Amino acid sequence: MTDRPAKPKPADPVPNPEERYEVLVEQLEDLVERIESGEIGLEDSIKAYEQGIVLITKARSILLRAEQRIEQLDLETLRKRAAADESS
């Protein structure tokens, strides 16, 4: 058994283009349209619903990361302003 060094994980991985928020929303809208149109049967509707749940979960995760990033930027901006005010 050889001890291999662990591969470093990138700090900010490049997102899969198919997992961009806008793409996920578009895919979700397509699923909803197919289900509502009645063009697919019950079993396929259930599968589409399950796919929709996955898409919603991914989209919410993207929104949460964006919100956290904005909050961090706001905090950094407030700290810089406070430091600038103290030095004035």
N, C-alpha and C positions, 0 to 999 in steps of 0.2 A: 504494500500500500504506500503510495507516494504522497507526501504532503505537498499540495500545490497551493501557491498563494491565491487568496481569493481575488477574483476580478473586481476592480473598483467599479462602483456604480456611478453613473454620471449624476451630477448634482441636479441638473434640470434636463431630463430626457426629452428628446425631440418627440413631440406628440405624433401619433399615427394620423395622417391626413384625414382618414375616415372617422376619427374621433374628435374632430373639431366640432365645437358646439353647433355651429350653423348646419353642418352636415348631419349631425345627429337629429336635430329638429326637423330637417327636411325628410330624413328617413322615417321619423315618427309620423309626420304628416301624411306621408305616402301610405304607411300602414293603416292609419286611421281611415283614410279615404277608401282603401281596399275593403276594410271591414264594414264601413258604413254603406258602401255601394252594394253589398250583397253579392259581389262577384266571386267570393270564395265561400266555401262551405264551412260548417261548424268547426270541424277539426282544424282546418287551416286558420280559421279565425282565432282559435285558442292559441295556436302556434304564433300567430301574428301578435296577439296580446302579450304572450311571454316575451317575444322580441321587443315589444314596446316597453316592457318593464325594464329590460336591460338597457335600452336606449335612454330612458328617463333617468336611470341610476347613473349612467355615465355623464349625462348632461348636467345633472345636479352636482356631481363631483367637480366638474369643470367650473360651474358657477361658484361653488364653495371656495375652490382654490383662487378664483379671481377675486372674490370678496375678501379673502384673507390677505391677498397681495395688496389690494387697495387699502385695507386697514393698516398694513405694515407701512406702506408709503405715506399714508396720512400721519402715522405716528412719527416717522422719520422727519417729515416736514415740520410737525409741531416742535420736535426736539431742536431742529435747526433754528427755527424762529425764536425759541426760548433762549438758546445759546446766543443768538445775535442780539436779542434784547438785553441780556445780561452784560454783554460786552459794550453796549452803547452807553 
